Amino acid sequence: MSRPSGAGAGGQVSFKASCPDCRAGFELDAGALRLVIGGSRRTTFYSFTCPGCGAAVRKPAGERIVELLTGGGVSTLRSV
């Protein structure tokens, strides 16, 4: 996951991501990502479906990633 690439069509922010299964790189808008903030680093992650191969991808989200995603309007779920 990398820094948002700025506002695209309709003012939406897009994020660069990659798939560990097919190794494709792509951009996703905030609506294609989900962020789960858990009680620890192990339970805080973001997820998306790869547009190339359809794999369900789940990656850990450190503090910086959480800041980028929440600032970019990604839907967030807090779990305890």
C-alpha positions as a Markdown table, in Angstrom:
| # | Residue | x | y | z |
|---|---|---|---|---|
| 1 | Met | 0.0 | 0.0 | 0.0 |
| 2 | Ser | 1.3 | 3.4 | -0.8 |
| 3 | Arg | 0.4 | 7.0 | -0.4 |
| 4 | Pro | -2.9 | 8.0 | -2.0 |
| 5 | Ser | -2.4 | 9.2 | -5.6 |
| 6 | Gly | -4.8 | 12.2 | -5.2 |
| 7 | Ala | -8.3 | 12.9 | -6.3 |
| 8 | Gly | -9.4 | 11.1 | -9.4 |
| 9 | Ala | -12.6 | 11.3 | -11.2 |
| 10 | Gly | -15.4 | 12.5 | -9.0 |
| 11 | Gly | -12.9 | 13.7 | -6.3 |
| 12 | Gln | -12.1 | 10.2 | -5.1 |
| 13 | Val | -8.8 | 9.3 | -3.7 |
| 14 | Ser | -7.1 | 6.2 | -5.1 |
| 15 | Phe | -4.5 | 4.0 | -3.4 |
| 16 | Lys | -1.7 | 1.9 | -5.1 |
| 17 | Ala | -1.8 | -1.7 | -4.0 |
| 18 | Ser | -0.6 | -5.1 | -5.2 |
| 19 | Cys | -1.7 | -8.7 | -5.1 |
| 20 | Pro | 0.5 | -11.3 | -3.5 |
| 21 | Asp | -1.1 | -14.1 | -5.5 |
| 22 | Cys | -0.9 | -12.8 | -9.1 |
| 23 | Arg | 1.7 | -10.0 | -8.3 |
| 24 | Ala | -0.4 | -7.4 | -10.3 |
| 25 | Gly | -0.1 | -3.8 | -9.3 |
| 26 | Phe | -3.1 | -1.5 | -9.5 |
| 27 | Glu | -5.0 | 1.5 | -8.0 |
| 28 | Leu | -8.1 | 1.1 | -5.9 |
| 29 | Asp | -10.5 | 3.7 | -4.8 |
| 30 | Ala | -11.5 | 4.0 | -1.1 |
| 31 | Gly | -14.7 | 2.1 | -1.7 |
| 32 | Ala | -12.7 | -1.0 | -2.7 |
| 33 | Leu | -10.8 | -1.2 | 0.5 |
| 34 | Arg | -11.8 | -2.2 | 4.1 |
| 35 | Leu | -9.8 | -1.3 | 7.2 |
| 36 | Val | -10.1 | -3.3 | 10.5 |
| 37 | Ile | -8.6 | -1.7 | 13.5 |
| 38 | Gly | -8.1 | -4.3 | 16.3 |
| 39 | Gly | -6.7 | -4.2 | 19.8 |
| 40 | Ser | -3.2 | -5.0 | 18.6 |
| 41 | Arg | -0.9 | -4.9 | 15.5 |
| 42 | Arg | -1.8 | -8.5 | 14.7 |
| 43 | Thr | -5.5 | -7.7 | 14.5 |
| 44 | Thr | -5.2 | -4.4 | 12.5 |
| 45 | Phe | -5.3 | -5.0 | 8.7 |
| 46 | Tyr | -6.8 | -3.8 | 5.4 |
| 47 | Ser | -8.4 | -6.0 | 2.8 |
| 48 | Phe | -9.5 | -5.9 | -0.8 |
| 49 | Thr | -10.4 | -8.1 | -3.7 |
| 50 | Cys | -7.7 | -8.2 | -6.4 |
| 51 | Pro | -9.2 | -6.9 | -9.6 |
| 52 | Gly | -6.9 | -9.0 | -11.7 |
| 53 | Cys | -7.4 | -12.5 | -10.2 |
| 54 | Gly | -10.2 | -12.1 | -7.8 |
| 55 | Ala | -8.2 | -13.2 | -4.7 |
| 56 | Ala | -9.3 | -12.0 | -1.3 |
| 57 | Val | -6.2 | -10.1 | 0.0 |
| 58 | Arg | -5.6 | -9.2 | 3.6 |
| 59 | Lys | -2.5 | -7.2 | 4.7 |
| 60 | Pro | -1.3 | -5.9 | 8.0 |
| 61 | Ala | -1.8 | -2.1 | 8.6 |
| 62 | Gly | 0.6 | -0.2 | 10.7 |
| 63 | Glu | 0.0 | 3.3 | 12.1 |
| 64 | Arg | 1.0 | 5.0 | 8.9 |
| 65 | Ile | -1.2 | 2.8 | 6.7 |
| 66 | Val | -4.1 | 3.4 | 9.1 |
| 67 | Glu | -3.6 | 7.2 | 8.8 |
| 68 | Leu | -3.5 | 7.1 | 5.0 |
| 69 | Leu | -6.6 | 4.9 | 4.7 |
| 70 | Thr | -8.7 | 6.7 | 7.2 |
| 71 | Gly | -7.6 | 10.1 | 5.8 |
| 72 | Gly | -8.6 | 8.8 | 2.3 |
| 73 | Gly | -12.1 | 7.8 | 3.3 |
| 74 | Val | -11.7 | 4.0 | 3.5 |
| 75 | Ser | -14.5 | 2.3 | 5.5 |
| 76 | Thr | -13.2 | 1.4 | 8.9 |
| 77 | Leu | -14.4 | -1.2 | 11.4 |
| 78 | Arg | -13.1 | -1.2 | 15.0 |
| 79 | Ser | -13.0 | -4.6 | 16.7 |
| 80 | Val | -12.1 | -5.3 | 20.3 |
